[in-house]
Amino acid sequence: MATFAFPTDTCDTALVDLIYSDTEASEISPYTDIARDFRSVVRSSAEGSNFLNVQLQLQQALSEVRALHTVADDWDSYGTPAPTYSAMASATSVINLLKSVLVIPARILPSSEGGVAISFSGPEGRRALIETLNDGDKYIVLFDTHSYCRTIMLSDDNEESTNTLVVMSHYLRHGNP
């Protein structure tokens, strides 16, 4: 039985981008029919797979982080610095960890603190915000529209950070962790 490994390097990411772009198959490969068939099979597989849909949306989130390199200092007219390469690299690492907990960001924006802000929405007004700041700090804020608010620092250790992201995921889906 064939298995599908989700893209992890630049070449594979480019392939996913091509599969989901509107590029003509003839522009992708000299093997036009094979490229068209491959694109069709992958697209139809993803449409029926929650896992693949989440992975593809997280690929889009990674593209949104990369796009933040165009943000200039004072982007908000309050003197806020643009996200640094290290803040964007940290946000990329966090998004890669999200692949294991299957949580999709609602928005990715420059942070008003200087860095990258990744926001999430859950039912009943539950929200989460991950900040990867220019100074290297990383944290999650869990909050709701009532009065709940909790801040959790994110570790540089992937296993520990993944466990923290599981707490965030549980909160978003079910309430207080």
Beta strands, then each sheet from edge to edge (+ up, - down):
strand 1: 107-110
strand 2: 115-121
strand 3: 127-133
strand 4: 138-143
strand 5: 149-153
sheet 1: 1+ 2- 3+ 4- 5+
end
